[in-house]
């Protein structure tokens, strides 16, 4: 069974990255979750959104969660962890309506570009 827990340390890290990259996301609506016990073997992280129908039902704006798969993510060196987080952040459009940006934009090349920017 998958176990999920909020990862506030990672949230701080993600906020730092977003700030450095001058992203305009509302970071109060992006949570970071660590999961353990996932059967996903080749997945490092994934991004979730509150669907529009649930936003309407609950009367809240879109919220997103970046989930890191602990067994995979923890094994990565810090630079690869940062790239993984950048990749997931890039899936979230700055307008944050509940949709995602796809892999035509969230590709290796653009992630590397962002990562270089982050290192500056
Ligand atoms: Zn992706």
Backbone and ligand atoms as CSV (ligand in chain L), in Angstrom:
chain,resi,resn,atom,element,x,y,z
A,1,UNK,N,N,0.840,-1.205,0.000
A,1,UNK,CA,C,0.000,0.000,0.000
A,1,UNK,C,C,0.874,1.255,0.000
A,2,UNK,N,N,0.447,2.244,-0.723
A,2,UNK,CA,C,1.210,3.494,-0.776
A,2,UNK,C,C,0.920,4.343,0.461
A,3,UNK,N,N,1.981,4.873,1.014
A,3,UNK,CA,C,1.820,5.772,2.140
A,3,UNK,C,C,2.258,7.173,1.696
A,4,UNK,N,N,1.466,8.172,2.016
A,4,UNK,CA,C,1.771,9.544,1.627
A,4,UNK,C,C,2.034,10.398,2.851
A,5,UNK,N,N,3.014,11.262,2.765
A,5,UNK,CA,C,3.146,12.253,3.825
A,5,UNK,C,C,3.579,13.591,3.245
A,6,UNK,N,N,3.128,14.648,3.873
A,6,UNK,CA,C,3.489,15.990,3.457
A,6,UNK,C,C,4.975,16.186,3.714
A,7,UNK,N,N,5.666,16.794,2.753
A,7,UNK,CA,C,7.107,17.008,2.901
A,7,UNK,C,C,7.396,18.509,2.905
A,8,UNK,N,N,7.381,19.089,4.091
A,8,UNK,CA,C,7.530,20.543,4.195
A,8,UNK,C,C,8.948,21.008,3.872
A,9,UNK,N,N,9.922,20.149,4.151
A,9,UNK,CA,C,11.311,20.503,3.802
A,9,UNK,C,C,11.445,20.627,2.284
A,10,UNK,N,N,10.821,19.700,1.577
A,10,UNK,CA,C,10.870,19.754,0.114
A,10,UNK,C,C,10.096,20.966,-0.403
A,11,UNK,N,N,9.009,21.310,0.258
A,11,UNK,CA,C,8.250,22.505,-0.138
A,11,UNK,C,C,9.125,23.755,-0.066
A,12,UNK,N,N,9.906,23.843,0.987
A,12,UNK,CA,C,10.802,25.004,1.114
A,12,UNK,C,C,11.824,25.022,-0.012
A,13,UNK,N,N,12.316,23.852,-0.328
A,13,UNK,CA,C,13.305,23.729,-1.395
A,13,UNK,C,C,12.684,24.137,-2.742
A,14,UNK,N,N,11.462,23.651,-2.979
A,14,UNK,CA,C,10.761,23.954,-4.232
A,14,UNK,C,C,10.473,25.460,-4.330
A,15,UNK,N,N,10.094,26.055,-3.212
A,15,UNK,CA,C,9.851,27.501,-3.201
A,15,UNK,C,C,11.112,28.274,-3.539
A,16,UNK,N,N,12.223,27.813,-2.985
A,16,UNK,CA,C,13.506,28.444,-3.274
A,16,UNK,C,C,13.842,28.364,-4.749
A,17,UNK,N,N,13.606,27.211,-5.333
A,17,UNK,CA,C,13.872,27.009,-6.760
A,17,UNK,C,C,12.960,27.913,-7.594
A,18,UNK,N,N,11.680,27.942,-7.252
A,18,UNK,CA,C,10.714,28.759,-8.003
A,18,UNK,C,C,11.078,30.242,-7.927
A,19,UNK,N,N,11.530,30.650,-6.742
A,19,UNK,CA,C,11.905,32.045,-6.540
A,19,UNK,C,C,13.115,32.414,-7.398
A,20,UNK,N,N,14.100,31.548,-7.355
A,20,UNK,CA,C,15.325,31.758,-8.124
A,20,UNK,C,C,15.015,31.831,-9.621
A,21,UNK,N,N,14.065,31.018,-10.066
A,21,UNK,CA,C,13.707,30.970,-11.485
A,21,UNK,C,C,12.669,32.037,-11.839
A,22,UNK,N,N,12.283,32.823,-10.847
A,22,UNK,CA,C,11.290,33.884,-11.027
A,22,UNK,C,C,9.984,33.367,-11.617
A,23,UNK,N,N,9.582,32.196,-11.180
A,23,UNK,CA,C,8.296,31.643,-11.605
A,23,UNK,C,C,7.189,32.372,-10.850
A,24,UNK,N,N,6.054,32.530,-11.512
A,24,UNK,CA,C,4.993,33.329,-10.896
A,24,UNK,C,C,3.856,32.479,-10.318
A,25,UNK,N,N,4.157,31.204,-10.090
A,25,UNK,CA,C,3.143,30.337,-9.501
A,25,UNK,C,C,2.776,30.806,-8.091
A,26,UNK,N,N,1.526,30.562,-7.710
A,26,UNK,CA,C,1.108,30.781,-6.326
A,26,UNK,C,C,1.551,29.545,-5.534
A,27,UNK,N,N,2.707,29.681,-4.879
A,27,UNK,CA,C,3.299,28.509,-4.230
A,27,UNK,C,C,2.482,28.026,-3.033
A,28,UNK,N,N,1.563,28.865,-2.544
A,28,UNK,CA,C,0.717,28.412,-1.435
A,28,UNK,C,C,-0.260,27.334,-1.902
A,29,UNK,N,N,-0.397,27.196,-3.234
A,29,UNK,CA,C,-1.307,26.175,-3.770
A,29,UNK,C,C,-0.555,24.996,-4.393
A,30,UNK,N,N,0.716,24.891,-4.034
A,30,UNK,CA,C,1.502,23.734,-4.483
A,30,UNK,C,C,2.080,23.038,-3.252
A,31,UNK,N,N,1.659,21.820,-3.033
A,31,UNK,CA,C,2.157,21.041,-1.891
A,31,UNK,C,C,3.130,19.979,-2.386
A,32,UNK,N,N,4.022,19.570,-1.495
A,32,UNK,CA,C,4.926,18.462,-1.826
A,32,UNK,C,C,4.608,17.280,-0.926
A,33,UNK,N,N,4.526,16.143,-1.566
A,33,UNK,CA,C,4.151,14.903,-0.885
A,33,UNK,C,C,5.215,13.856,-1.161
A,34,UNK,N,N,5.605,13.150,-0.130
A,34,UNK,CA,C,6.500,11.993,-0.296
A,34,UNK,C,C,5.657,10.743,-0.246
A,35,UNK,N,N,5.865,9.858,-1.187
A,35,UNK,CA,C,5.168,8.585,-1.110
A,35,UNK,C,C,6.172,7.461,-0.962
A,36,UNK,N,N,5.775,6.473,-0.193
A,36,UNK,CA,C,6.591,5.269,-0.060
A,36,UNK,C,C,5.698,4.073,-0.337
A,37,UNK,N,N,6.315,3.010,-0.820
A,37,UNK,CA,C,5.560,1.785,-1.086
A,37,UNK,C,C,4.900,1.761,-2.452
A,38,UNK,N,N,5.280,2.718,-3.313
A,38,UNK,CA,C,4.734,2.712,-4.674
A,38,UNK,C,C,5.367,1.575,-5.475
A,39,UNK,N,N,4.575,0.988,-6.366
A,39,UNK,CA,C,5.124,-0.065,-7.218
A,39,UNK,C,C,5.847,0.518,-8.431
A,40,UNK,N,N,5.684,1.816,-8.634
A,40,UNK,CA,C,6.351,2.467,-9.767
A,40,UNK,C,C,7.853,2.360,-9.574
A,41,UNK,N,N,8.517,1.742,-10.511
A,41,UNK,CA,C,9.950,1.515,-10.381
A,41,UNK,C,C,10.782,2.533,-11.148
A,42,UNK,N,N,10.180,3.100,-12.170
A,42,UNK,CA,C,10.967,4.012,-13.005
A,42,UNK,C,C,10.461,5.445,-12.900
A,43,UNK,N,N,9.545,5.660,-11.975
A,43,UNK,CA,C,9.012,7.002,-11.787
A,43,UNK,C,C,9.712,7.645,-10.594
A,44,UNK,N,N,10.193,8.863,-10.804
A,44,UNK,CA,C,10.874,9.591,-9.736
A,44,UNK,C,C,9.900,10.473,-8.984
A,45,UNK,N,N,8.975,11.032,-9.751
A,45,UNK,CA,C,8.048,12.010,-9.191
A,45,UNK,C,C,6.863,12.137,-10.138
A,46,UNK,N,N,5.778,12.689,-9.646
A,46,UNK,CA,C,4.656,13.010,-10.519
A,46,UNK,C,C,3.893,14.190,-9.954
A,47,UNK,N,N,3.072,14.743,-10.819
A,47,UNK,CA,C,2.373,15.958,-10.468
A,47,UNK,C,C,0.865,15.706,-10.525
A,48,UNK,N,N,0.145,16.187,-9.531
A,48,UNK,CA,C,-1.308,16.003,-9.469
A,48,UNK,C,C,-1.990,17.368,-9.408
A,49,UNK,N,N,-3.209,17.418,-9.898
A,49,UNK,CA,C,-3.987,18.665,-9.805
A,49,UNK,C,C,-5.380,18.354,-9.289
A,50,UNK,N,N,-5.950,19.324,-8.586
A,50,UNK,CA,C,-7.352,19.197,-8.190
A,50,UNK,C,C,-8.187,19.463,-9.448
A,51,UNK,N,N,-8.965,18.479,-9.877
A,51,UNK,CA,C,-9.721,18.644,-11.126
A,51,UNK,C,C,-10.705,19.824,-11.042
A,52,UNK,N,N,-11.031,20.400,-12.183
A,52,UNK,CA,C,-11.904,21.585,-12.214
A,52,UNK,C,C,-13.259,21.309,-11.586
A,53,UNK,N,N,-13.761,20.091,-11.794
A,53,UNK,CA,C,-15.068,19.775,-11.221
A,53,UNK,C,C,-15.008,19.806,-9.688
A,54,UNK,N,N,-13.879,19.384,-9.118
A,54,UNK,CA,C,-13.725,19.412,-7.662
A,54,UNK,C,C,-13.436,20.835,-7.154
A,55,UNK,N,N,-12.783,21.633,-7.971
A,55,UNK,CA,C,-12.593,23.041,-7.588
A,55,UNK,C,C,-13.945,23.713,-7.413
A,56,UNK,N,N,-14.843,23.420,-8.379
A,56,UNK,CA,C,-16.180,24.002,-8.346
A,56,UNK,C,C,-16.987,23.437,-7.182
A,57,UNK,N,N,-16.901,22.133,-7.014
A,57,UNK,CA,C,-17.657,21.474,-5.947
A,57,UNK,C,C,-17.240,21.977,-4.567
A,58,UNK,N,N,-15.951,22.224,-4.397
A,58,UNK,CA,C,-15.437,22.647,-3.092
A,58,UNK,C,C,-15.363,24.165,-2.966
A,59,UNK,N,N,-15.507,24.867,-4.080
A,59,UNK,CA,C,-15.390,26.321,-4.055
A,59,UNK,C,C,-13.980,26.792,-3.769
A,60,UNK,N,N,-13.003,26.083,-4.298
A,60,UNK,CA,C,-11.605,26.477,-4.110
A,60,UNK,C,C,-10.905,26.582,-5.461
A,61,UNK,N,N,-9.817,27.321,-5.459
A,61,UNK,CA,C,-9.002,27.419,-6.663
A,61,UNK,C,C,-8.237,26.108,-6.871
A,62,UNK,N,N,-7.625,25.985,-8.021
A,62,UNK,CA,C,-6.831,24.793,-8.309
A,62,UNK,C,C,-5.668,24.677,-7.327
A,63,UNK,N,N,-5.419,23.490,-6.875
A,63,UNK,CA,C,-4.248,23.184,-6.071
A,63,UNK,C,C,-3.495,22.054,-6.764
A,64,UNK,N,N,-2.204,22.052,-6.548
A,64,UNK,CA,C,-1.369,21.011,-7.158
A,64,UNK,C,C,-0.542,20.316,-6.089
A,65,UNK,N,N,-0.171,19.088,-6.375
A,65,UNK,CA,C,0.744,18.363,-5.491
A,65,UNK,C,C,1.859,17.763,-6.337
A,66,UNK,N,N,3.072,18.011,-5.897
A,66,UNK,CA,C,4.228,17.347,-6.494
A,66,UNK,C,C,4.551,16.171,-5.576
A,67,UNK,N,N,4.411,14.980,-6.119
A,67,UNK,CA,C,4.681,13.766,-5.342
A,67,UNK,C,C,6.040,13.218,-5.731
A,68,UNK,N,N,6.891,13.012,-4.758
A,68,UNK,CA,C,8.156,12.337,-5.047
A,68,UNK,C,C,8.059,10.905,-4.513
A,69,UNK,N,N,8.540,9.982,-5.316
A,69,UNK,CA,C,8.533,8.574,-4.927
A,69,UNK,C,C,9.832,8.339,-4.151
A,70,UNK,N,N,9.700,8.227,-2.838
A,70,UNK,CA,C,10.858,8.252,-1.937
A,70,UNK,C,C,11.941,7.249,-2.333
A,71,UNK,N,N,11.542,6.033,-2.648
A,71,UNK,CA,C,12.535,4.986,-2.938
A,71,UNK,C,C,13.418,5.357,-4.118
A,72,UNK,N,N,12.853,6.105,-5.087
A,72,UNK,CA,C,13.630,6.504,-6.266
A,72,UNK,C,C,14.299,7.857,-6.040
A,73,UNK,N,N,13.515,8.792,-5.556
A,73,UNK,CA,C,13.971,10.181,-5.424
A,73,UNK,C,C,15.148,10.306,-4.459
A,74,UNK,N,N,15.076,9.597,-3.337
A,74,UNK,CA,C,16.104,9.717,-2.298
A,74,UNK,C,C,17.475,9.219,-2.757
A,75,UNK,N,N,17.458,8.354,-3.758
A,75,UNK,CA,C,18.721,7.801,-4.251
A,75,UNK,C,C,19.465,8.748,-5.184
A,76,UNK,N,N,18.756,9.800,-5.654
A,76,UNK,CA,C,19.353,10.712,-6.631
A,76,UNK,C,C,20.317,11.682,-5.956
A,77,UNK,N,N,21.379,12.057,-6.684
A,77,UNK,CA,C,22.244,13.132,-6.171
A,77,UNK,C,C,21.465,14.455,-6.196
A,78,UNK,N,N,21.902,15.442,-5.410
A,78,UNK,CA,C,21.153,16.697,-5.278
A,78,UNK,C,C,20.822,17.387,-6.605
A,79,UNK,N,N,21.754,17.348,-7.571
A,79,UNK,CA,C,21.473,18.034,-8.847
A,79,UNK,C,C,20.334,17.354,-9.601
A,80,UNK,N,N,20.293,16.024,-9.546
A,80,UNK,CA,C,19.205,15.303,-10.222
A,80,UNK,C,C,17.876,15.497,-9.488
A,81,UNK,N,N,17.957,15.614,-8.175
A,81,UNK,CA,C,16.740,15.919,-7.413
A,81,UNK,C,C,16.197,17.281,-7.823
A,82,UNK,N,N,17.086,18.254,-7.944
A,82,UNK,CA,C,16.653,19.596,-8.347
A,82,UNK,C,C,16.023,19.564,-9.729
A,83,UNK,N,N,16.636,18.834,-10.647
A,83,UNK,CA,C,16.079,18.739,-12.007
A,83,UNK,C,C,14.717,18.061,-12.008
A,84,UNK,N,N,14.580,17.059,-11.148
A,84,UNK,CA,C,13.300,16.350,-11.048
A,84,UNK,C,C,12.199,17.298,-10.564
A,85,UNK,N,N,12.548,18.080,-9.559
A,85,UNK,CA,C,11.581,19.044,-9.026
A,85,UNK,C,C,11.259,20.113,-10.074
A,86,UNK,N,N,12.267,20.580,-10.777
A,86,UNK,CA,C,12.056,21.575,-11.836
A,86,UNK,C,C,11.141,21.001,-12.915
A,87,UNK,N,N,11.383,19.761,-13.288
A,87,UNK,CA,C,10.540,19.083,-14.277
A,87,UNK,C,C,9.068,19.116,-13.836
A,88,UNK,N,N,8.826,18.743,-12.583
A,88,UNK,CA,C,7.435,18.699,-12.098
A,88,UNK,C,C,6.831,20.101,-12.017
A,89,UNK,N,N,7.628,21.062,-11.571
A,89,UNK,CA,C,7.144,22.454,-11.510
A,89,UNK,C,C,6.758,22.961,-12.895
A,90,UNK,N,N,7.544,22.571,-13.891
A,90,UNK,CA,C,7.282,23.027,-15.257
A,90,UNK,C,C,5.983,22.455,-15.817
A,91,UNK,N,N,5.511,21.357,-15.243
A,91,UNK,CA,C,4.215,20.811,-15.672
A,91,UNK,C,C,3.056,21.709,-15.241
A,92,UNK,N,N,3.305,22.546,-14.228
A,92,UNK,CA,C,2.230,23.379,-13.686
A,92,UNK,C,C,2.211,24.727,-14.396
A,93,UNK,N,N,1.138,25.034,-15.127
A,93,UNK,CA,C,1.092,26.331,-15.812
A,93,UNK,C,C,1.037,27.465,-14.780
A,94,UNK,N,N,1.631,28.602,-15.098
A,94,UNK,CA,C,1.640,29.705,-14.134
A,94,UNK,C,C,0.228,30.197,-13.815
A,95,UNK,N,N,-0.705,30.012,-14.726
A,95,UNK,CA,C,-2.089,30.451,-14.480
A,95,UNK,C,C,-2.800,29.536,-13.474
A,96,UNK,N,N,-2.310,28.320,-13.346
A,96,UNK,CA,C,-2.803,27.379,-12.329
A,96,UNK,C,C,-4.321,27.233,-12.299
A,97,UNK,N,N,-4.869,26.724,-13.394
A,97,UNK,CA,C,-6.319,26.508,-13.462
A,97,UNK,C,C,-6.692,25.041,-13.240
A,98,UNK,N,N,-5.692,24.195,-13.156
A,98,UNK,CA,C,-5.989,22.780,-12.932
A,98,UNK,C,C,-5.464,21.863,-14.029
A,99,UNK,N,N,-4.926,22.482,-15.090
A,99,UNK,CA,C,-4.363,21.684,-16.182
A,99,UNK,C,C,-2.856,21.517,-16.031
A,100,UNK,N,N,-2.273,20.949,-17.062
A,100,UNK,CA,C,-0.826,20.693,-17.054
A,100,UNK,C,C,-0.188,21.149,-18.353
A,101,UNK,N,N,1.083,21.491,-18.279
A,101,UNK,CA,C,1.880,21.649,-19.497
A,101,UNK,C,C,2.464,20.278,-19.826
A,102,UNK,N,N,2.528,20.002,-21.116
A,102,UNK,CA,C,2.873,18.643,-21.548
A,102,UNK,C,C,4.372,18.499,-21.840
A,103,UNK,N,N,4.746,17.306,-22.243
A,103,UNK,CA,C,6.178,17.028,-22.441
A,103,UNK,C,C,6.779,17.657,-23.699
A,104,UNK,N,N,5.974,18.299,-24.538
A,104,UNK,CA,C,6.575,19.069,-25.633
A,104,UNK,C,C,7.327,20.271,-25.035
A,105,UNK,N,N,6.787,20.807,-23.930
A,105,UNK,CA,C,7.446,21.910,-23.214
A,105,UNK,C,C,8.355,21.387,-22.101
A,106,UNK,N,N,7.832,20.427,-21.341
A,106,UNK,CA,C,8.599,19.863,-20.218
A,106,UNK,C,C,9.518,18.766,-20.764
A,107,UNK,N,N,10.531,19.182,-21.505
A,107,UNK,CA,C,11.431,18.216,-22.126
A,107,UNK,C,C,12.825,18.420,-21.539
A,108,UNK,N,N,13.664,17.453,-21.773
A,108,UNK,CA,C,15.043,17.468,-21.271
A,108,UNK,C,C,15.734,18.812,-21.509
A,109,UNK,N,N,15.600,19.300,-22.760
A,109,UNK,CA,C,16.285,20.529,-23.153
A,109,UNK,C,C,15.843,21.717,-22.292
A,110,UNK,N,N,14.531,21.872,-22.120
A,110,UNK,CA,C,14.020,23.005,-21.343
A,110,UNK,C,C,14.300,22.855,-19.851
A,111,UNK,N,N,14.287,21.614,-19.373
A,111,UNK,CA,C,14.608,21.378,-17.965
A,111,UNK,C,C,16.069,21.759,-17.711
A,112,UNK,N,N,16.951,21.361,-18.625
A,112,UNK,CA,C,18.379,21.699,-18.494
A,112,UNK,C,C,18.586,23.210,-18.507
A,113,UNK,N,N,17.843,23.885,-19.375
A,113,UNK,CA,C,17.930,25.339,-19.487
A,113,UNK,C,C,17.538,25.988,-18.153
A,114,UNK,N,N,16.432,25.520,-17.593
A,114,UNK,CA,C,15.953,26.023,-16.301
A,114,UNK,C,C,16.965,25.732,-15.197
A,115,UNK,N,N,17.523,24.538,-15.252
A,115,UNK,CA,C,18.474,24.143,-14.217
A,115,UNK,C,C,19.713,25.039,-14.265
A,116,UNK,N,N,20.184,25.352,-15.473
A,116,UNK,CA,C,21.340,26.252,-15.617
A,116,UNK,C,C,21.024,27.623,-15.048
A,117,UNK,N,N,19.802,28.075,-15.318
A,117,UNK,CA,C,19.319,29.358,-14.786
A,117,UNK,C,C,19.327,29.321,-13.252
A,118,UNK,N,N,18.873,28.202,-12.723
A,118,UNK,CA,C,18.818,28.016,-11.266
A,118,UNK,C,C,20.218,28.069,-10.653
A,119,UNK,N,N,21.202,27.560,-11.370
A,119,UNK,CA,C,22.571,27.523,-10.832
A,119,UNK,C,C,23.256,28.884,-10.811
A,120,UNK,N,N,22.744,29.811,-11.622
A,120,UNK,CA,C,23.388,31.123,-11.738
A,120,UNK,C,C,23.457,31.874,-10.417
L,1,ZN,ZN,ZN,6.855,14.851,-16.838
